[in-house]
Amino acid sequence: MKSIKEKLKASGLKKILSYIDSDYEKNLPKIIKWIEQLDSQGIYANVINNVRNVLNDPNSNWYQLLKYAFEDIDKNTRRMLLENFVINSSILGTPHRRKMMEQEECNIPWAILMDPTSACNINCIGCWAAEYGKQLNLDLETLDRIIREGKELGIYMYIYSGGEPLIRKKDIITLCERHPDCAFLAFTNGTLIDEPFVQEMARVHNFSPAISIEGFEKETDARRGKGTYAKIMQGMDYLKKYKQLFGISVCYTRQNLVSSGSDEFIDAMIEKGAAFCWYFTYMPIGKNAPTDLMATPEQREFMYHQVRRWRKEKPMFIIDFWNDGEYVKGCIAGGKSYLHINANGDVEPCAFIHYANTNIKESSLLDALKTPLFREYAAHQPFNKNHLQPCPLLDNPYALREIVQKSHARSTDLTEPEDVVHLTDKCIETAKNWAPRAKILWENSPAGKAQSM
């Protein structure tokens, strides 16, 4: 529960956001100047300079993204998401999480990723969830308990995956209503985003979808089924009509990168109204997962440069979870920034690492963070001094093998348990091939140069 001091601070910050919201072009520079005067130690100097640079260049991509946020997103939705994301999760939540980490001597994540259901209405090639069937669900009260326990630890960001989370539309909206102080996001295939659901989003204001897409129609339908792309486009039209914030989630593979990594694709998604993009690289999870979809070292390096160029040119917030390891000091899983709870309740360090010591149905969230698997993760992070080799599976497979074996974690694969040696063996060659390119990129990156000083 928030203290009186926190409530007063939140109230003041909300007034500032309201002041900015009334006329962002006129009032945001005033707020920046005020913060600069108060920041005598220069703690926020870099942030202030970056914001000022954006405001001074109306033709820049970042100014256009700012304009989109204040002019093309529903006012109440924007205000609630800003309050929950900026105030609750960041300004108030971050110091509370740090305090709890010191007190409890364990990682406390910024976000929790959880699967309401293992069910899915489509069958995507290379997706482990497609093999899990439809029988597993986290019931509404369990999901609610996770959120309540999370807020006690300072966690106000909750993300859904699956399965297809929007199969549980009603419960997702109910959780938005029960926790108006939290920000919610779902990784969704987008085919269930219809007009009534978007109207519900516009009513509760604190939910945003990240729609999974493989590129244009040919690539998307090839992996996700014929007609999927058309349904996604219809869903985006509804989201744009009701001025709801949404983005895309792209898994780039050896086969789809020409489309999913192109300027034409990103431009088309911006035109449809997408404000953000999460890039993932394909991971061979599951005993029978194909390995020929894994991106080549050349493709991964291409995306490294492509995303950085886009950040200078495109009015979209873009993250590549592997190639951006240099900004977050490597891997963010294991409770460092997030954890994953699958539809069976198993508490896993990552959506791609299917091992656990405990189940949320038998444990509190805090106790789960203290299990041997999470402690081993914390002890080993970062898994590589080169933060462009962040992943304990894809980039440092022997690290994951050691962590799982030392913590005696069990496989949580819901169809056919996979021994960690079998899993990591699939990535050894890929890790070996990526290392030389990662070394050159790291040595020439700002973070790599700073590390060598």
C-alpha positions, 0 to 999 in steps of 0.5 A: 500500500502507498504511504501518505508521503507517496500519495502526496507525491503522486498527487503533485506529479499528476497535477504536473502531468495534467498541466503538460496535457493541457498544452504540451507544446507550451507547458512541457518546456516550462516543466523541463526548465523547472526540473533543471532548476531543482536538479542541483546535482545534475541527476536528470541532466541527460534526460533534460538535454534529450527532451530539450533537443526533441522539443527544439526540433519539430521535424525530428522523428521523436517530436513526431512521436511526441505529437502522436502521443498527445494528439492521436491517443485518447486523452483519458487513455494517455493520462492513465497510462502516463500516471501508471507507467511514469508515476506508479511504476517508475518514480514511485515504484523504482525506489520501493523495489530497490528498498525491497531488494535490499530488505529481502535480498533478492531481485524484484522485477519491474514487470511480470509476464504471465499467461492467463491461458495455454489455449490459442485460436491459431497454430504458429510454426515454431511456437511452443504454446501451439503444442500445449493444448487448451486445458491450462489456465490461471484463474482470475483470482490467482491472476489478481493475487499475483498483481496484488502481491506485486504492487506490495513489492512496487510492481505496477507493470503487467504483461500477458502472453500465452497461448492467446491471452485475449481468449480471456478478454473478460478477465483481462478487462476485469483486472484492468478495473480492479487495478486502475493504478497498473499498466497492462499490455498483452502480446497477442496474435491480434485476430481477436481484437474486435470493435467491442473489445476496443471499446472496452479498452477505451473505457478502462484506459490502462490496457495496450496490445502488442500485436504479433506480426511476421512482416507483410501478408505473405510472411505472416500468413505463412507462419500464422495461417491464411487470413491472419494478416487481414484480421490483424489489419482490421484490428489495427483499424479499430484501435486507430478509430478509438485512439488506443495506444498499441504496438507490434511484436515481431519475431525475426527468423531466418526466413522472414527478415527481408520483410520484417526488417525492412523500412517498408514494413516499419513505415506501413505499421506506423501508418496503421497507427502502431507507436512501438515495436518489440523485436525478438529473435527466434528461439528453438524452444521445445524438443521438436522446435525447428532450428533452421528458423534461427537468424544467422549472425549476418542477419542479427548484425543487420538488425543491430544496425537497422534498429539504431538507424530507425531510432534516428529516423522513424516516429516509433519506439523500437526495442530489440531485446537481444541487440539492445543488451548494451543499454540494460547491462545484458539479460533482463530476466530472472527477476532483474527486470521481469519474470514469467509465470506460465498458464500452469503457474510455474514461475520461470525466469524468462518466457524462453527458459522453461525451468522452475523450482516452484509454482505460484499456486503453492507459493507467494510471489516473493518466495518464488523470487527467493528460490534457487533458480532465481538466486542462481540467475542473479549470481550469474548476471550479466552472463557475459562481459559483452552485453551484446551476448546477453542471453544465457541460452542463445549466447551463453548456453553453458551458463544456462546449463550450469544455472539449471543444474545447480538450482535443481530446477525442473523442466516446465515444458507442458508436453515433453520435458526437455533436459537442459543439456539437450536444449543448450546443445541446440544453441552452442554453434549459434553462440559460437558463430555470433561471438566474433561479430558481437565482439567487434560491435561491442568494442565499437559501441559506447558501452563497450568503449566505456567498459574498456576504459 
